[in-house]
Structures are given as C-alpha cells and as structure tokens.
Amino acid sequence: MIESTILRVGIAELNVLRGEGIIKTTGLGSCIGMTLYDPINQVGGLAHIMLPASRIARDANFNKAKYADTAIPELLDQMLSLGASRKNIHAKMAGGAQMFQIELDSMKIGYKNIVKCKEILKELNIPIRSEDTGGGVGRTIELNILNGSLSVRSIKYGIKEI
C-alpha cells in the first residue's frame, strides 16, 4: 500500500501541494475552507479563512491566512510557485455557517466571509466550480490533489463530494 501525503491546515493557516495527496482542514464553522486547484498541473491549495478583511488587523506583520482578502492571493501565489498555471485554476469553497442564532448583522461572520471570498475570487478572475456554504452546520473538508474532488463532511449531512 502506498502512503499518500496528508497535509493538515489549521485555523488561519494555508498550504499547497503538487501531485498526489490530500489537504485537509477541520472545524469550519463561520470560517471558510477555500480551495484553489489546477487540474492540468495537479497543484492545489487550501486556506482556512477566519475573517473577511485584513483592515482590522492590529499588527503590520499580521497572519495573511487569517483574512479572505489576503489569504486567497497568498494561496494563489504559493500555487503559482509550485508550477500551477493561472489560466487553469478554479475554486471550491465550504463553510461560512451561522453557528448561533444572532440578530446583530455585525455578528454574521459566516455570511460576511462568504461574500468577501466571492468578491476576491471575482477580482482575481477565478471561477467557483462548487460550494457548500452557509447553513448552521460545521464542516471538515479534504481536497484530493490527484483529481480535484472536495469532500465535505458534517455531522448532520454526512459526507458529500463537491
């Protein structure tokens, strides 16, 4: 049996991989699991995005993976450095749940994350192939670098491929 590479991405982290392997993140509530994938060169990346915009960062040396507006361009740059071709890249995303019933718009982080991620992808001309976003359930995702499938697992809905 051949052991496949499994890269784990924590909260406010990102990682990229070329060739065979899986990139996985757990604990997506209001966070977004953003994946970018180049099927021709078999290069993929995953970012576990916590918040929409880096303008709220207090430090000049903030964590780029934490915010949608900096994580997605950083993920793209790292993939290009591994040999991905810009014209082949598409996105899949999951998460952005509203985990608690809150009436304040300022607390609807999941929704804001979804909107900002789509805005950034549009600015970068990266098409969204599929998504499993919103709702009220947490998710775990795994991106298969060999074929680009994104497995989304939740307690309520089980496992599905998007």
N, C-alpha and C positions, 0 to 999 in steps of 0.2 A: 504494500500500500504506500502510495506517495503522500507525504505530508504536505499539505497546502499551507501557504502563508496566511495567517490571520492577523491583520493589524487592528488593534482596538483604538478607538478615538474617544477620549473622554470629553466631558463638558468643556466647552470653549477651547477645543483643540481641533486640528485638522491634520490629514495625512493623505499621501498619494502613493500609488502603486502601479507598476507596469508588469504585464504578463499575468501569470496565474496567481490567484489569491483572492482573499476576501477582506474588505474593510468594514468594520462593524462599530456601531455605537448603540448604547442603551440609555434608557431614562429620558426619552424625548417626551416632555410634557408640552409646555409652551415653546420650548426650543424647536428649531428646525434642523433636521438632518438633510443637508444639501449635498447632493452628489452630482459630479460632472463626469462625463465619460466620453472617450474617443474610441469607437468600436474598431476602427481600422488599425490603430496602433496599440490597442488594448492597454490604454492608460486611463486610470480612474482616480477620483479623489472624493473625499468626504469631509465635510465640516459640520461640527456640532455647534450651531449658532444660538447664542443665548438672547441677544438683544438686537433691535433693528439698526441703530445708528451710533457710530463711534463719537459723535459730538458730546455725548455725556461722559466720556472717559475723562478722568481727573489727571491722568499722568500722560506725558508726551510719549512715553515708551509703553503704551498700552498693548494688550494682547489682541492682535488683529483677528484671531479666530473667534473672538467673543461676539463680534458685531457683523451683521449682514453686509454692510457697506464696505467693510474691509476684508472679511473672510472670503467672500466669493472671488474678488480679484486676486487675492493671495493664492487661493486654491487653483485658479486658472494659471497663474504664473508658475507655480510649482509643477503643474501638469505639463506645461509647455517645456519646462527644463528637463522633463523626463522623456520628451520626444513626441508629445501629443501635437496634433495639428489643429489649429484654431477652428478651421472650417468644418471639422468632423464632430466637434464637441456639442453634446446636448446635456440637459439637466433632468434629474428626477428629484423630488423632494417629499419629505414626510414630516409630520409633527405640527406644531402650531396650535395645539389643543388649548381649550379653555378648561383648565382642570378644576376650577372652583366657580361657583355662581357669584359673579361680582357685577354690580351695576355700573361702577365707575369706568368710563372709557379709558382713563389713564392706566387702568389695571388690566386691560385686554391685550396683554403682551403677545399671546399666541397669534391673534389676528394681525397685530402690527408687524410681527415677524414675517408672516406670510406675504403681506402687502409689500414690505420692503424688499424681500428676497425676489419677488417677481419684478419689481421695479429695477433692481440691479441687473437681473438677467436680461431684461429688455434693453437696458443701456448698453450691455455687453454683446447684444445680438446672439444670445444663447437660447435656443428654443427649449421649452419644457416639454419633455416626452410624456411624463405622467406625474401624478402627485396623489398623496394620501394625507390631506391636511385638514385642520380644524377638528370639530367634534369635541368630545370630552374624555378621550382615552389616551393613555401613554403608549408609546411605541418603542420598539427596538428594530433597527434596520441593519441589513447586510447587503453590501454591493459586491457582486461577483464580477471580478475584473475580466475573466475569460469571456463572458457572454453579455455583460452589462445588465443582468437582471437585478432588480432590487426587491429583496424580501422584506416585508413589513409584518412584524408580529405584535399583536396586542392581546391582552387577556380577554377582552370582550369579543374580538372578531377572529382570533386565531392567526394563522399565517396566510398571507397572500403575496403574490408576485405582481409588481407593477413595472 
